[in-house]
Amino acid sequence: MTSESIYLQFSDLEHERRRSAVRSMMSEHSLDALVVFGWSAMGRAVQADVHYLSGFLGMRDNYVVFPAGGEPVLLAQSYNHVPNASMVSVIETRWGGTDPGATIAGELQRFGARSVGVVGMMPYQHHDSMRAAHPDAMFRDVTRAFRMLRVSKSAEELEWLRLGAEHTDRALVALEHEVRPGMREYELAEVIEHSYLGQGGLTGFYYLATTPMANPERCVPAQVLSSRVIEPGDVLTTEISISHGGYAGQGLRTYTVASDPDNRIAELGAVAIEVYHQVAAAIRPGATHEAVWEASDLIATSGFTIRDGLVHGFGIGLLPPSLRTREATHDVDAWVFEENQTVVIQPNVITLDEKVGVQVGDLCVVTPDGARSLHGLPIELVRAG
């Protein structure tokens, strides 16, 4: 690591805090070492576990081998990525070799590790090779236990998330000002990215969908942008996450294009906005998933439902919990909220026939006074164009 790095880095104190927390978790689970996997999906968010220990938010497959005693090592799996990884990472960095599993096994044997925790969706081929090369070890999945360490944020992490929220807000404002009838959906990508790339923002993702209010057929933002031509009277739903060094905000807004909202969109929007504020007020340290259910019951009693989730942990990437409304719950993710946990509150209120919907929301931090948004824009329906 360079003494005055040209790359974004947390303080030494922050990294020491993380290592101490990880070692406490390992002691609790009687682990000699961790094998932590990351890859580049979801705007590199699936590198989050590797980044947490190394500071490297890379591309392709990467691993950190973290021993209970001794220093961790980052194994970059692409040979040509090693020079940059070595500059960015705050831990020793090497190439993972042509057989990553065997390389990892060699590191584990060097540390004498026999009880090993695996974090992340490690490829079967790598895992199989690792086990074959280190048959005396016992491997078990500790992904959730590790990620629970990332749920509540330090002051440094909250500042990075606030900066990510600023980048996200730039994209939302750019849409308000630049969406015009006659544009194609995919042209909105340029509007979004132009707003923050020059400020150092890093693309997480942006989901968008347009549909005519008079004859709607889309109820939730889409992951693939279409060639549809935007028209006056359209409704545009968005979900956008732009990051500062991987720490992204998440802003969800609904726009009407060159038109005020019709009665149906206005009603959906009013319910979504009220539910957002009720859920934000309910989420405090010690509150449970049942508080979220109670605060969102207005959706069902108003004759609507949801397609997207209602509340999820975030930063970097998805974290526990994953909560829906009471009537739309698939599996109960029992949860107790913690102070400084960051969550996205994102009511996607839709009609029962799923023809149309709205979505509003922000990345928030849990405080004793409720969940406080890290963004700077009001929660409201927005007129664009």
MARMARNU-600785 format. One record per residue (C-alpha): residue in three letters; chain; x, y, z. Coordinates in steps of 0.1 Angstrom, whole numbers. Layout:
<recs>
> ALA	A	X	Y	Z
...
</recs>
This chain:
<recs>
> MET	A	0	0	0
> THR	A	13	34	-9
> SER	A	19	59	20
> GLU	A	-3	85	4
> SER	A	-28	64	-16
> ILE	A	-44	78	-47
> TYR	A	-73	53	-41
> LEU	A	-102	56	-16
> GLN	A	-93	40	17
> PHE	A	-107	38	52
> SER	A	-84	46	81
> ASP	A	-62	21	98
> LEU	A	-84	23	129
> GLU	A	-114	13	108
> HIS	A	-97	-17	94
> GLU	A	-85	-27	128
> ARG	A	-121	-25	141
> ARG	A	-132	-49	114
> ARG	A	-104	-74	120
> SER	A	-112	-74	157
> ALA	A	-149	-80	150
> VAL	A	-141	-108	125
> ARG	A	-117	-126	150
> SER	A	-144	-124	177
> MET	A	-169	-140	154
> MET	A	-143	-167	145
> SER	A	-137	-174	181
> GLU	A	-174	-177	187
> HIS	A	-177	-203	159
> SER	A	-144	-221	168
> LEU	A	-128	-213	134
> ASP	A	-91	-214	126
> ALA	A	-96	-195	93
> LEU	A	-120	-179	69
> VAL	A	-121	-182	31
> VAL	A	-140	-152	18
> PHE	A	-151	-151	-18
> GLY	A	-161	-121	-40
> TRP	A	-170	-116	-76
> SER	A	-182	-87	-97
> ALA	A	-219	-90	-100
> MET	A	-244	-62	-91
> GLY	A	-220	-34	-98
> ARG	A	-192	-51	-78
> ALA	A	-215	-53	-47
> VAL	A	-208	-90	-45
> GLN	A	-171	-81	-38
> ALA	A	-184	-66	-5
> ASP	A	-171	-93	18
> VAL	A	-136	-92	2
> HIS	A	-136	-54	3
> TYR	A	-145	-54	40
> LEU	A	-112	-72	48
> SER	A	-89	-59	20
> GLY	A	-102	-26	7
> PHE	A	-101	-40	-28
> LEU	A	-134	-37	-48
> GLY	A	-122	-56	-78
> MET	A	-135	-75	-108
> ARG	A	-136	-112	-115
> ASP	A	-131	-138	-87
> ASN	A	-111	-128	-56
> TYR	A	-105	-144	-22
> VAL	A	-93	-134	12
> VAL	A	-78	-161	34
> PHE	A	-81	-148	70
> PRO	A	-64	-168	97
> ALA	A	-74	-166	134
> GLY	A	-37	-160	141
> GLY	A	-15	-144	115
> GLU	A	-20	-119	87
> PRO	A	-47	-122	60
> VAL	A	-39	-125	23
> LEU	A	-59	-113	-8
> LEU	A	-57	-138	-37
> ALA	A	-66	-120	-70
> GLN	A	-77	-146	-95
> SER	A	-68	-127	-126
> TYR	A	-31	-125	-131
> ASN	A	-32	-91	-148
> HIS	A	-53	-77	-119
> VAL	A	-27	-84	-93
> PRO	A	-6	-52	-99
> ASN	A	-36	-29	-93
> ALA	A	-50	-50	-64
> SER	A	-16	-48	-47
> MET	A	-18	-10	-48
> VAL	A	-54	-8	-36
> SER	A	-54	-35	-10
> VAL	A	-45	-29	26
> ILE	A	-34	-65	31
> GLU	A	-8	-87	14
> THR	A	-19	-95	-22
> ARG	A	-9	-123	-45
> TRP	A	-21	-142	-76
> GLY	A	-44	-170	-68
> GLY	A	-29	-193	-95
> THR	A	-45	-215	-121
> ASP	A	-61	-237	-95
> PRO	A	-76	-213	-69
> GLY	A	-89	-241	-46
> ALA	A	-54	-256	-44
> THR	A	-38	-222	-37
> ILE	A	-63	-215	-9
> ALA	A	-57	-250	6
> GLY	A	-20	-242	6
> GLU	A	-26	-211	26
> LEU	A	-48	-229	50
> GLN	A	-22	-256	55
> ARG	A	5	-229	61
> PHE	A	-16	-216	89
> GLY	A	-25	-250	102
> ALA	A	-62	-243	98
> ARG	A	-85	-273	101
> SER	A	-118	-257	111
> VAL	A	-126	-233	82
> GLY	A	-155	-210	76
> VAL	A	-165	-202	40
> VAL	A	-181	-168	32
> GLY	A	-200	-162	-1
> MET	A	-211	-182	-31
> MET	A	-178	-199	-37
> PRO	A	-179	-218	-71
> TYR	A	-183	-255	-68
> GLN	A	-151	-262	-88
> HIS	A	-130	-240	-65
> HIS	A	-146	-255	-33
> ASP	A	-141	-291	-46
> SER	A	-105	-284	-54
> MET	A	-99	-268	-20
> ARG	A	-113	-298	-2
> ALA	A	-94	-323	-22
> ALA	A	-61	-304	-16
> HIS	A	-68	-301	22
> PRO	A	-87	-333	31
> ASP	A	-80	-329	69
> ALA	A	-100	-297	71
> MET	A	-137	-292	80
> PHE	A	-154	-265	59
> ARG	A	-187	-249	68
> ASP	A	-208	-220	56
> VAL	A	-206	-189	79
> THR	A	-218	-163	54
> ARG	A	-247	-150	75
> ALA	A	-226	-147	106
> PHE	A	-199	-128	87
> ARG	A	-224	-105	71
> MET	A	-241	-97	104
> LEU	A	-208	-79	112
> ARG	A	-215	-55	83
> VAL	A	-251	-47	93
> SER	A	-244	-18	116
> LYS	A	-221	9	102
> SER	A	-192	28	117
> ALA	A	-190	66	114
> GLU	A	-166	63	85
> GLU	A	-189	39	66
> LEU	A	-219	62	72
> GLU	A	-200	91	57
> TRP	A	-192	70	26
> LEU	A	-228	60	23
> ARG	A	-239	96	26
> LEU	A	-216	105	-3
> GLY	A	-230	75	-23
> ALA	A	-265	89	-16
> GLU	A	-254	123	-29
> HIS	A	-243	106	-62
> THR	A	-276	88	-63
> ASP	A	-295	121	-58
> ARG	A	-277	136	-87
> ALA	A	-290	109	-109
> LEU	A	-326	113	-96
> VAL	A	-324	151	-102
> ALA	A	-310	146	-137
> LEU	A	-340	125	-146
> GLU	A	-364	151	-133
> HIS	A	-347	178	-155
> GLU	A	-339	158	-186
> VAL	A	-365	132	-193
> ARG	A	-385	143	-224
> PRO	A	-412	128	-246
> GLY	A	-396	113	-276
> MET	A	-366	98	-258
> ARG	A	-362	60	-257
> GLU	A	-359	43	-223
> TYR	A	-323	32	-230
> GLU	A	-313	69	-235
> LEU	A	-320	75	-198
> ALA	A	-289	55	-190
> GLU	A	-268	84	-205
> VAL	A	-287	110	-185
> ILE	A	-282	90	-153
> GLU	A	-245	82	-157
> HIS	A	-235	117	-170
> SER	A	-248	131	-137
> TYR	A	-222	115	-114
> LEU	A	-193	100	-133
> GLY	A	-174	133	-134
> GLN	A	-178	135	-96
> GLY	A	-162	101	-89
> GLY	A	-194	81	-85
> LEU	A	-194	44	-93
> THR	A	-224	28	-110
> GLY	A	-242	3	-89
> PHE	A	-273	-2	-109
> TYR	A	-303	16	-123
> TYR	A	-337	0	-129
> LEU	A	-363	19	-149
> ALA	A	-397	13	-165
> THR	A	-421	36	-184
> THR	A	-457	30	-191
> PRO	A	-487	52	-201
> MET	A	-509	62	-172
> ALA	A	-540	58	-194
> ASN	A	-532	22	-203
> PRO	A	-505	9	-180
> GLU	A	-488	-25	-181
> ARG	A	-457	-22	-159
> CYS	A	-458	-20	-121
> VAL	A	-422	-21	-110
> PRO	A	-388	-8	-123
> ALA	A	-372	-31	-149
> GLN	A	-336	-44	-149
> VAL	A	-333	-43	-188
> LEU	A	-340	-10	-204
> SER	A	-362	-11	-235
> SER	A	-363	8	-267
> ARG	A	-398	21	-259
> VAL	A	-404	58	-269
> ILE	A	-414	79	-239
> GLU	A	-447	98	-243
> PRO	A	-465	126	-225
> GLY	A	-487	111	-198
> ASP	A	-462	83	-191
> VAL	A	-453	72	-156
> LEU	A	-416	64	-149
> THR	A	-406	43	-119
> THR	A	-370	41	-109
> GLU	A	-346	23	-85
> ILE	A	-310	38	-86
> SER	A	-279	30	-66
> ILE	A	-247	49	-72
> SER	A	-217	46	-49
> HIS	A	-188	63	-33
> GLY	A	-161	36	-33
> GLY	A	-187	8	-34
> TYR	A	-208	24	-7
> ALA	A	-240	32	-25
> GLY	A	-271	51	-18
> GLN	A	-304	38	-31
> GLY	A	-331	62	-42
> LEU	A	-365	52	-56
> ARG	A	-388	77	-72
> THR	A	-418	78	-95
> TYR	A	-421	105	-122
> THR	A	-449	116	-144
> VAL	A	-438	128	-178
> ALA	A	-451	161	-191
> SER	A	-483	156	-171
> ASP	A	-496	156	-136
> PRO	A	-505	123	-120
> ASP	A	-539	109	-128
> ASN	A	-562	98	-99
> ARG	A	-549	63	-98
> ILE	A	-512	72	-97
> ALA	A	-520	100	-71
> GLU	A	-537	75	-49
> LEU	A	-510	49	-52
> GLY	A	-484	76	-45
> ALA	A	-502	89	-14
> VAL	A	-503	54	1
> ALA	A	-466	47	-8
> ILE	A	-455	80	7
> GLU	A	-475	76	39
> VAL	A	-462	40	43
> TYR	A	-426	52	38
> HIS	A	-430	77	66
> GLN	A	-448	52	89
> VAL	A	-422	25	84
> ALA	A	-393	50	89
> ALA	A	-409	62	122
> ALA	A	-413	26	134
> ILE	A	-378	14	127
> ARG	A	-357	21	158
> PRO	A	-332	1	178
> GLY	A	-350	-29	193
> ALA	A	-380	-27	169
> THR	A	-388	-59	151
> HIS	A	-401	-70	117
> GLU	A	-436	-69	132
> ALA	A	-433	-32	136
> VAL	A	-426	-30	98
> TRP	A	-457	-51	92
> GLU	A	-479	-29	113
> ALA	A	-466	3	98
> SER	A	-473	-10	62
> ASP	A	-507	-26	67
> LEU	A	-522	5	50
> ILE	A	-512	-10	17
> ALA	A	-535	-40	20
> THR	A	-563	-20	37
> SER	A	-562	5	8
> GLY	A	-568	-24	-16
> PHE	A	-533	-26	-30
> THR	A	-503	-49	-27
> ILE	A	-465	-49	-35
> ARG	A	-443	-67	-60
> ASP	A	-408	-56	-47
> GLY	A	-396	-60	-12
> LEU	A	-405	-33	14
> VAL	A	-374	-30	36
> HIS	A	-339	-46	31
> GLY	A	-305	-41	46
> PHE	A	-280	-24	24
> GLY	A	-244	-12	21
> ILE	A	-223	-26	5
> GLY	A	-249	-47	-14
> LEU	A	-278	-65	1
> LEU	A	-277	-74	37
> PRO	A	-303	-88	62
> PRO	A	-332	-84	67
> SER	A	-354	-88	37
> LEU	A	-389	-78	47
> ARG	A	-422	-76	28
> THR	A	-457	-66	40
> ARG	A	-476	-89	63
> GLU	A	-499	-101	35
> ALA	A	-472	-104	9
> THR	A	-445	-122	30
> HIS	A	-429	-152	14
> ASP	A	-408	-163	43
> VAL	A	-406	-146	77
> ASP	A	-372	-131	83
> ALA	A	-375	-124	120
> TRP	A	-354	-94	128
> VAL	A	-345	-69	156
> PHE	A	-331	-36	143
> GLU	A	-299	-21	156
> GLU	A	-286	14	159
> ASN	A	-266	25	129
> GLN	A	-279	-3	107
> THR	A	-286	9	72
> VAL	A	-317	-1	54
> VAL	A	-337	8	23
> ILE	A	-373	16	28
> GLN	A	-390	13	-6
> PRO	A	-428	8	-8
> ASN	A	-437	-4	-43
> VAL	A	-474	0	-41
> ILE	A	-493	-16	-70
> THR	A	-527	-25	-81
> LEU	A	-539	-61	-75
> ASP	A	-539	-68	-112
> GLU	A	-502	-57	-113
> LYS	A	-509	-33	-142
> VAL	A	-494	-2	-126
> GLY	A	-476	8	-95
> VAL	A	-454	35	-80
> GLN	A	-422	32	-59
> VAL	A	-406	57	-35
> GLY	A	-378	52	-10
> ASP	A	-344	60	3
> LEU	A	-314	45	21
> CYS	A	-318	52	58
> VAL	A	-298	48	90
> VAL	A	-315	35	121
> THR	A	-314	60	150
> PRO	A	-332	62	183
> ASP	A	-357	86	167
> GLY	A	-365	63	137
> ALA	A	-349	56	104
> ARG	A	-332	88	90
> SER	A	-327	92	53
> LEU	A	-291	96	41
> HIS	A	-304	114	9
> GLY	A	-313	150	4
> LEU	A	-345	148	-17
> PRO	A	-381	148	-6
> ILE	A	-402	116	-8
> GLU	A	-428	126	-33
> LEU	A	-441	120	-68
> VAL	A	-421	141	-93
> ARG	A	-432	157	-125
> ALA	A	-406	155	-153
> GLY	A	-405	167	-189
</recs>
